[in-house]
Amino acid sequence: MNRLKRNILLMIVVLLLGVLVACSGNDKASSDDASQDEATYEWSVGFNTVEDSIRGAAAHEFKKVLEEESDGRITVELFPNEELGSDNEMVESIQVGALDFQLSSSGVLAEIMPEFSATDLPFMFENADEAHAALDGPYGDLLKETTTEENIKMLNTFSIGFSQITSNKQAINEPEDLAGMSIRSPNEPVPIATFETLGSQVTTLPFTEVYLGLQQGTIDGQFNPLTAIQDSNFHEVQDYLAMTDIIFYHAPFIMNQGLWDELDEATQELVQKAADQATEVARAEEEKTESSVLDEIESDFEEVTTPDKEVFQEVVQPVYEQFEADIGKEVLDDLQNFLEDYRDK
């Protein structure tokens, strides 16, 4: 009888232990779910321009949306003006996961993904609207697929503007005026080839060193969108401005692909939403400021010229042939066909 009681009691203990283990497992699962919902993140965003710039406006909007809509789970720190290294170095940091997010440039990404070179080809686009249409369409989808293969997630991209040329040497009216001129270019394949084709002596300098180079005369000139020229005060140390619209620049908003893959679906949606809203802010800022900047800085130049673009287009046509194989003939044809259809609408 005592043995029977002991056996019954033992069975009850075993059953109770089973219930406790099951409950414990459920609590752990609930705890795991809760921790997923309550995960906190401290993210960094790097870019190469000053904080008061189009990239800066995008970065601040991105930070605002993430911090406000995550109820404090996500904090974002901004690193402008190449504080985390050059554009190229930041891209490498993105790839290895040492940097979370970057407002990069199409030309820098073209060094490792030639498909990006298509947008850098001289005079590819006539205006920002058609450029955005292409980047929001099949060509943009191709770029997103391509970045994934390099451990980069491209969230969106926005216009920085069309490049204009400044110089201290002479006014620029014809392609021949650039022959022998020392021109700073970012270390990007298409812009370098473009100005070499125009006969310039191309020098690559980090963006943060351009002002000093222009001021000291170690370089004669540079090319950038008007907003970048103003933000970096290049107009203070340059005498001539040529409105050429020679190269269109856009800033891909990228992040580490591994970081994206680790995020739960809700956080991914929030990150994408923040990047999309940042893109809208940047595009609106570029459109608003581009139209007013020339009026603000024109008087700082001795002369502002508006060269015949068609003459320049003829001279730089070999650049298209030079990069066709790297970009891919099909990619280039598809983009140009898209633009022709867009212009016919």
C-alpha positions in Angstrom: 0.0 0.0 0.0 2.8 2.4 0.9 4.6 1.4 -2.3 1.4 2.1 -4.3 1.1 5.5 -2.7 4.7 6.2 -3.5 4.2 5.2 -7.1 1.2 7.4 -7.4 3.0 10.3 -5.9 5.9 9.7 -8.2 3.6 9.7 -11.2 2.0 13.0 -10.0 5.5 14.6 -9.6 6.5 13.5 -13.1 3.3 14.9 -14.6 3.8 18.1 -12.7 7.4 18.4 -13.9 6.2 17.9 -17.5 3.6 20.6 -17.1 6.3 22.9 -15.6 8.7 22.2 -18.4 6.0 22.8 -21.0 5.0 26.1 -19.3 8.6 27.1 -19.1 9.0 26.4 -22.8 6.0 28.5 -23.6 7.3 31.3 -21.4 10.6 31.1 -23.3 8.9 31.2 -26.6 6.8 34.2 -25.4 10.0 35.8 -24.2 11.7 35.3 -27.5 8.7 36.8 -29.3 8.8 39.8 -26.9 12.5 40.3 -27.3 12.1 40.3 -31.1 9.4 43.0 -30.8 11.5 45.0 -28.3 14.9 44.7 -30.0 16.9 47.9 -30.0 19.2 49.2 -32.6 21.9 51.9 -32.7 22.6 52.7 -36.4 25.1 54.9 -38.2 24.6 56.8 -41.4 27.6 58.1 -43.4 27.9 60.5 -46.3 30.5 62.7 -47.9 28.9 66.2 -48.0 28.2 68.7 -45.2 25.2 68.3 -43.0 23.5 71.3 -44.6 23.1 69.6 -48.0 20.7 67.4 -50.0 22.2 64.3 -48.5 22.0 65.9 -45.1 18.3 66.6 -45.6 17.7 63.0 -46.5 19.7 61.7 -43.6 17.8 63.8 -41.1 14.4 62.7 -42.5 15.6 59.1 -42.3 16.7 59.5 -38.7 13.4 61.3 -37.7 11.1 58.6 -39.1 13.0 55.7 -37.6 13.4 57.2 -34.2 9.8 58.5 -33.9 8.0 55.5 -35.3 10.1 52.9 -33.5 9.1 54.5 -30.1 12.8 54.8 -29.2 13.8 51.3 -30.1 16.0 52.7 -32.9 18.5 55.5 -32.6 20.4 56.9 -35.6 23.7 58.8 -35.6 24.7 60.9 -38.6 28.3 61.2 -39.8 28.6 63.9 -42.6 31.6 65.3 -44.4 33.5 62.1 -44.7 33.9 61.7 -41.0 33.9 57.9 -41.5 36.2 57.9 -44.6 35.9 58.7 -48.2 32.9 57.6 -50.3 34.8 54.5 -51.5 35.9 53.6 -48.0 32.4 53.9 -46.7 31.1 51.6 -49.4 33.7 49.0 -48.3 32.5 49.5 -44.7 28.9 48.8 -45.8 30.0 45.6 -47.5 31.7 44.2 -44.5 29.1 45.5 -42.0 31.3 48.1 -40.3 28.8 50.8 -41.4 25.1 50.4 -41.4 23.8 52.9 -43.9 25.4 55.3 -46.5 24.1 58.0 -48.8 26.6 57.1 -51.5 27.1 58.1 -55.2 26.4 56.3 -58.4 30.0 56.7 -59.6 31.5 55.1 -56.6 29.2 52.1 -56.8 30.1 51.9 -60.5 33.6 50.9 -59.6 32.4 47.6 -58.3 29.1 47.3 -60.2 29.6 48.7 -63.8 25.8 48.7 -64.3 25.8 52.0 -62.3 28.0 53.6 -64.9 25.1 54.0 -67.3 23.6 57.0 -65.3 27.1 58.6 -65.2 27.5 58.7 -69.0 27.7 62.3 -70.1 24.4 63.9 -71.2 22.5 60.6 -70.6 19.5 62.5 -69.1 17.9 65.7 -70.2 16.3 66.5 -66.8 15.8 65.0 -63.3 12.2 63.9 -64.0 13.2 61.4 -66.7 16.2 60.3 -64.6 13.9 59.5 -61.6 11.5 57.7 -63.9 14.3 55.4 -65.1 15.6 54.9 -61.5 12.1 54.1 -60.2 11.5 51.7 -63.1 13.2 48.6 -64.5 16.7 50.1 -64.5 16.4 50.9 -60.8 15.2 47.3 -60.2 18.3 46.0 -62.0 20.6 48.1 -59.7 18.9 46.8 -56.6 19.4 43.2 -57.8 23.0 44.0 -58.6 23.8 45.5 -55.2 22.5 42.4 -53.4 25.2 40.3 -55.0 27.8 42.6 -53.4 26.3 42.4 -49.9 24.6 45.8 -50.3 21.0 46.5 -50.0 19.9 49.5 -52.1 16.8 51.1 -50.5 16.2 54.0 -52.9 18.1 56.8 -54.7 17.7 60.5 -55.4 19.1 63.2 -57.6 22.0 65.4 -56.5 21.7 67.4 -59.7 23.5 67.9 -63.0 27.2 68.8 -62.9 28.4 72.2 -63.9 32.1 73.0 -64.5 34.0 75.7 -62.6 37.5 77.0 -63.3 40.1 79.6 -62.4 42.0 79.3 -65.7 39.5 80.6 -68.3 35.9 80.8 -69.3 34.6 77.6 -70.9 32.6 77.9 -74.1 34.0 75.1 -76.3 35.4 71.6 -75.5 38.8 73.0 -76.5 38.8 75.3 -73.5 39.2 72.3 -71.2 42.3 71.0 -73.0 45.2 70.9 -70.7 43.2 72.2 -67.7 43.7 70.4 -64.4 40.3 69.2 -63.4 39.4 67.4 -60.2 37.2 64.3 -60.6 36.0 61.9 -58.0 37.7 58.6 -58.3 35.0 57.2 -60.6 35.5 55.6 -64.0 33.1 57.5 -66.3 33.7 61.0 -65.1 37.5 60.4 -65.3 37.1 59.1 -68.9 34.8 61.9 -69.8 37.2 64.7 -68.9 40.2 62.9 -70.3 38.3 62.6 -73.6 37.9 66.4 -73.4 41.6 66.8 -73.1 41.8 67.7 -69.4 44.5 66.6 -66.9 42.3 64.7 -64.4 43.2 64.7 -60.7 41.4 62.7 -58.2 41.0 64.2 -54.7 38.7 63.4 -51.8 35.8 65.7 -51.8 36.8 67.4 -48.5 40.2 68.4 -50.1 38.8 70.1 -53.2 38.2 73.6 -51.7 41.9 73.8 -50.6 43.1 72.5 -53.9 41.1 75.1 -55.8 42.2 77.9 -53.4 45.9 77.0 -53.6 45.8 76.5 -57.4 46.9 72.9 -57.3 43.9 72.2 -59.5 42.3 74.6 -62.0 38.7 73.5 -61.7 36.1 70.9 -60.8 32.6 69.8 -61.7 29.6 69.3 -59.4 25.9 70.2 -59.1 25.2 73.8 -58.2 24.0 72.8 -54.7 27.3 71.0 -54.0 29.3 74.0 -55.3 27.4 76.3 -53.0 27.4 74.0 -50.0 31.2 73.6 -50.2 31.8 77.3 -51.1 33.6 76.5 -54.3 32.2 79.6 -55.8 34.4 81.6 -53.4 37.6 80.3 -55.0 36.6 80.0 -58.6 36.3 82.6 -61.3 34.4 80.9 -64.1 31.2 78.8 -64.2 30.1 76.8 -67.3 26.4 75.5 -67.3 26.9 72.3 -69.1 24.7 69.7 -67.3 27.4 67.3 -68.3 26.9 64.5 -65.8 23.9 63.5 -63.8 24.5 62.5 -60.2 22.3 60.5 -58.0 22.8 59.2 -54.4 21.9 55.6 -53.8 20.7 55.0 -50.3 22.4 51.8 -49.3 22.8 49.5 -46.2 24.5 46.3 -45.3 22.6 43.4 -46.8 23.4 41.2 -43.8 21.8 43.7 -41.5 18.7 43.9 -43.6 18.4 40.1 -43.6 18.6 40.0 -39.8 15.7 42.4 -39.3 12.2 41.2 -38.7 9.6 42.0 -41.3 8.1 44.9 -39.4 11.5 46.6 -38.9 12.3 46.1 -42.6 9.1 47.8 -43.5 9.9 50.7 -41.2 13.5 51.1 -42.6 12.1 51.0 -46.2 9.5 53.6 -45.3 12.1 55.9 -43.7 14.3 55.6 -46.8 11.4 56.3 -49.2 10.4 59.4 -47.2 14.0 60.5 -47.1 14.2 60.1 -50.9 11.0 62.2 -51.3 12.5 65.0 -49.1 15.8 64.9 -51.0 14.2 65.1 -54.4 12.0 68.0 -53.3 15.0 69.7 -51.8 17.0 69.3 -55.0 14.2 70.6 -57.2 13.7 73.6 -54.9 17.3 74.6 -54.4 18.6 73.9 -57.9 16.4 76.7 -59.3 17.5 79.3 -56.8 21.2 78.5 -56.3 22.5 80.1 -59.5 20.9 83.4 -58.6 22.6 83.3 -55.2 26.1 82.5 -56.4 26.2 83.9 -59.9 27.6 87.3 -58.8 30.7 85.5 -57.2 31.9 84.5 -60.7 33.7 86.8 -63.2 31.8 85.0 -66.0 29.0 82.4 -66.3 28.7 80.7 -69.7 26.2 78.4 -71.3 28.0 76.3 -73.9 26.4 74.5 -76.8 25.8 71.0 -75.3 25.5 69.4 -78.7 29.1 70.3 -79.5 30.3 68.7 -76.2 28.1 65.6 -76.8 29.8 64.9 -80.1 33.3 65.1 -78.5 32.4 62.7 -75.6 30.5 60.1 -77.6 33.6 57.7 -77.5 33.0 57.4 -73.7 29.7 55.5 -74.5 31.7 53.1 -76.7 34.4 52.7 -74.1 32.0 51.6 -71.4 29.4 49.7 -73.4 31.0 46.3 -72.8 31.4 46.9 -69.0 27.9 48.2 -68.5 26.4 45.6 -70.9 25.0 46.5 -74.3 21.6 45.1 -73.3 21.5 47.2 -70.1 22.5 50.4 -72.0 20.1 49.7 -74.9 17.2 49.1 -72.5 17.9 52.4 -70.6 18.2 54.4 -73.8 15.0 52.8 -75.2 13.2 53.6 -72.0 14.2 57.2 -72.2 13.2 57.5 -75.8 9.7 56.2 -74.9 9.5 58.5 -71.9 10.3 61.5 -74.1 7.7 60.5 -76.7 4.9 60.5 -74.1 
